[in-house]
Amino acid sequence: CKMSSEEASAPTKTDTDNDGMSWWYRWICKLGAVLGGLSSAMMGIWNCVTVHPLNIVAGVWMVMAACVLFLIEVPFCCQFVEFANVLASRADKLRPLHKAMLYCGMALFPIFISMTLTTLFGNAITFATGVLYGLSSLGKKGDAVTYARLQHQKQTDEDKAAAAPTDDPVP
């Protein structure tokens, strides 16, 4: 009963469901990552057309960040890269907070190197995708009924504590 390498590297249903993201939110995050990769790659190439060395370094970083985004989020675009499926399966096991830190870090680094409009606009969508992943790590929002019940319970506990007599003598 030996599993093939494709079955071993494919993420299981329970791995992706444990993060608490709904299917449509997961697709929004993937779409944001793809659009962020495209904008980062295009603006990175445009940023390399200069004579300033820091702009060139920032542009190369942006193109590399776009490649990482594509490898993590849409590995079927990189079918001929041997390690793409392995990297994608490991990235699917990451918590949304870790993806958020990775994406925001990849987006902020070129801005710190060279603060230009090209680096700002090229990394804005990647940073926004990191923020989306960060928001999903906060968890699901509770319903109003449960919140009202908790508030009512808290208020009745406070009323009971205020109404209870104290045993301390008054000096």
N, C-alpha and C positions, 0 to 999 in steps of 0.2 A: 504494500500500500504506500508507494512512494509518490510524493507530490511533484508535479513538474515545477520548473522555475517560475512560470507565469502564475501558477496557482499560489505558490509560496510568496510571491512578491505582490500579489493583488491584495488590496485592503479588504478586510472583512466588513460585513454590514455593521457589526457591533462596534468596530473601531471608529467609524464615522458617526454613528448615532450617539456615542457617549459625550460628544462635545456640546450637545444641546442645541445645535443649529437646525433650523428647519431647512427643507430642501430648497426653497426659493431664496433664502438668505445665503445659503452656500453657493448658489448659482450667481447671486449678485456679487459675492466676494470673488468668485472665479472670474467673472466678467470684468470686475474692477482690476484684478491682477493682470488680465490679458491687455486691457486698455492701458494700464500703467506701464506694462512692458513695451507696448508699441510706442507710447509717447516718450518713454525713457530712451528707447533705442533711436528714435528719429531725432530727438533733441540732443542726444549724446553724440550722434554723428555730426549734427550741425555744430555742436560745441567744439568738435575737434578741428573745424576749419578755422584755425586762428594761429597766431604765432606766440600766444601767451602759454607758457608751459602748464600753469595751474588749470587753465581751461581745458587743455588737452587731457590732463590727468582726470579731471572731473568728467569729461566726455567718455573716456575709456571706462571709468567706473560705472557710468550710467548704462553703457552698452553691456557690460558684464552683469549688472543688476537685472537688465532685461532678460538676458539669457537664463539667469537663475530663476526669475519669475516664470519663464516659459517651462523650464525643466520641472519646477515644483507643481505648477497649477495645470498645465496642459502638456503632459508628457507625450501624448500621441503626435504632437507637432515635431517631436524629436525622436522619431522611431529608429533612426539609424545611429543614435548615440547609445552605446552599450549600457551605460550606467543610468540612463534616464528613468527606467522603470523602477530600479532599486531606490534611486533618490526620491522619486515620487511616492513610493510606498512608505519610506521613512518620513517624508514630509507630511503624509496623511495622518501619521501617528502623533504628530506634534499637537500640542494644545493650541487653541486659538490665541492665547496670550503670547506664546513663543513665536507664532507666525507674525503677530502684530509687532513685536519687538524687532524681529528680523526685517520686516518690510519697512517699518519706520526708520530703522537704522540705516538700511540700504538707501533710503530716500534722502535722509538728512546729511549723510557723509559728503556727497558732492556739493551740497549747498554750503557746507562749512569750508570746503576747499576753495570754491569759486562762487561767490554770491552774484549771480547774474540772472537776468530774466529767463534765459534759456534753461538754466539748471532749476530754477523755481518752477517753471511751467512743466518741464520734463519730468519732475519728480512729484508733482502735486497729486496725481492720480494714484501713484504707488503709495504715497503717504496716506491718502484717504482710504485705500484698501487696508493698510495696516490699522487705521482707526476703526474700520468696520470689524476687523478680526478682534480688536481690543474690546469693542463694545459687545461682541458675542461672548467674550470670556466672562463678562459680568453675570451672565445667566439670564434665564427667562424672567419676565416681569410677573409678579404675583397678581392674582385677580383681586378685584375690589372687595368682594365678600370676605375673603380671608383677611385682608388688611383691616376692614371695619371690625371684624371679630377680634383681632389682636388689639386694636385700639380700645374696644369696649372692655376687654379683659384687663388691660393695663389700667384703665380708669377705675374699674371696680376694685382692683388690688390696691390702688392708691387711696380710694375711699375707705377701704377696710383698715388700712394702716393708719389713716388719720383718725378713725373712729375708735381705735383700740386704746384702752386706758393704759397709762404708763404707771409703772410701779415705783418710780423714783419720787422720793419725798421732796417737797419744795422747801428750800432753806430759808 
